[in-house]
Amino acid sequence: MHWLWVVLIGLIVGALAKFIMPGKDPGGFIVTILLGIAGSVLGTLIGRAVGWYQEGQSAGFIVSLLGALLILAVYHFFRKRTA
């Protein structure tokens, strides 16, 4: 049941990040889920480094969204350079 929630929240976070960040984004349904999950992992790592989260805690919805937006921003930065 835990993995079902991970996929569902990943889909929601990834879709919101794609909606907020302007521009053409890669992939479809699966890439959106992976973007949301990766944003959560990145948000957790940054939150632990800053001191927001302790060991064993994961990022919340807002920090996961910020992590996904950061990933999309990096993608758009490198995409514009190579295009």
N, C-alpha and C positions, 0 to 999 in steps of 0.2 A: 504494500500500500504506500510505503514511503516513496518508492520510485515513481509511482503514478503522480504524486504531488509534485515531485521534482520536475517531471515533464510538463505538467500543467502550469506550474508557476514559471518555468522556463519559457513556455510558449507565450504567456501573458507578458512577461518582462521583455522578451525579444520583440514581440509585436509592438509594444509601446515604444521601445527604443527605435525601431524602424520608423514608426509614425512620427516621433519627435525629431529625429535626425533627417534633414532634407537630403535628397539625392537618391541615385539609383543604388539599391543594395543587392547583394548576391543572394541566390538561393530562394528556396520556398519554405515550406512547412518545417522540414527537418533542420535546415540551417537556422531558422528563427528560434527553434527550441534550443539548439546548441549555443546560439548567441546568448540567450537568456541564462542558460546554465553557466556558460563561461563568464558572463557578467557577474553572476553570484559568487563564483570562485574568486574572481579578481577583486570584487568588493570585500570578500572575507579576508583575503590576504592583505589588502590595503588597510582595512579596519583593524586587523590585529597589529599591524606595524605601527599604526597611529595610537592604538590603545583603546579603541572603541569596543573591541570584542576580546573575550578571554578564550583560552584554548577550549575547544569543543563547541563554541558558539559559531553560528553561521550568520551571514549578512542578512539584513532585513530587506524588505521590498524596495525601499528607496535607494539603499546602497547598491543593491543588485542592479537596479535600473541605471544608476550612475556608472557602474562597471561596464554594463553593456553599451552605454553611450560612449564611454572611453574607447572601447574596442572598435566601435563603428567609426569614431573620429580618426583613430589610427589607420583603419582600413581606407577611409576616404583620403587621408593625407598621402598614403603611398600609392593609391590608385591614380591620383592626379599627377604625381611625379612620373609615373611610368607611361601614362597615356599620351 
